[in-house]
Amino acid sequence: MTITFITGANKGLGYETARRLIEQGHTVVLGARDSDRGAEAADKLGARFVQIDVTDDESVAAAVTDVEQHEGLVDVLINNAGVQGRFGTTDVADLREVLEVNVIGVVRTTEAFLPLLKRSTAPVIVNVSSDMGSLAATHDPARPESKVIFPAYTASKAALTMLTTQYAKAMPEIRINAADPGYTATDFNNHSGPQSVTEGTDAVVALATEGPGAGSGRYVNRNGSVAF
């Protein structure tokens, strides 16, 4: 039995990831900030809901305690929770808010769950990043990522991908990778993306289910490892 905890899983990519992993036999603990929406999503999927706000130390600590009391350990942690911020602005308050969720929130959650991950025989962390933070993609005029001005979001995802590689080097006993969902139709983009939400979760699900020898410190999309 693989126990998987997913943040921000009440809708979109997180919800679909939870659905697919449950189909593959994972015991999924669905984390979300909104208790009502999170509980409703968990009921639909057959998952267990745990409230978690990745920007709040007490909330994250309480989530860890809850999982420890019920499941005892975590095999796979999927850091999916994220916000996009405002389009075309370098406002300091907006940048701070986005980084607090997309980067600091991942660190806060990862550090808090490490004791439970270390109880697993093959612990895995998947960070949901984006090619919006890829230097290669955002400098390629043929790519849609190069046409968008989204300073806070793009900076946060660039930081998250680098953070992933640093974590992987620092903790070789845990397989830690970053996933790029691709341009997927979700609430983030008013469902304008050409990919389905299932296609958008291909990389996340692959990283969550691959074998122990697959490697760490990678940046992966649905077609395999890519440069960032």
Secondary structure as GFF3:
##gff-version 3
##sequence-region A 1 228
A	DSSP	beta_strand	3	6	.	.	.	ID=ss1
A	DSSP	alpha_helix	12	23	.	.	.	ID=ss2
A	DSSP	beta_strand	27	32	.	.	.	ID=ss3
A	DSSP	alpha_helix	35	45	.	.	.	ID=ss4
A	DSSP	beta_strand	48	51	.	.	.	ID=ss5
A	DSSP	alpha_helix	57	70	.	.	.	ID=ss6
A	DSSP	beta_strand	76	79	.	.	.	ID=ss7
A	DSSP	alpha_helix	92	99	.	.	.	ID=ss8
A	DSSP	pi_helix	100	104	.	.	.	ID=ss9
A	DSSP	alpha_helix	105	117	.	.	.	ID=ss10
A	DSSP	beta_strand	124	128	.	.	.	ID=ss11
A	DSSP	three_ten_helix	131	133	.	.	.	ID=ss12
A	DSSP	alpha_helix	135	138	.	.	.	ID=ss13
A	DSSP	three_ten_helix	144	147	.	.	.	ID=ss14
A	DSSP	alpha_helix	151	170	.	.	.	ID=ss15
A	DSSP	beta_strand	175	179	.	.	.	ID=ss16
A	DSSP	three_ten_helix	187	189	.	.	.	ID=ss17
A	DSSP	alpha_helix	197	200	.	.	.	ID=ss18
A	DSSP	alpha_helix	202	209	.	.	.	ID=ss19
A	DSSP	three_ten_helix	212	214	.	.	.	ID=ss20
A	DSSP	beta_strand	219	221	.	.	.	ID=ss21
A	DSSP	beta_strand	224	225	.	.	.	ID=ss22
###
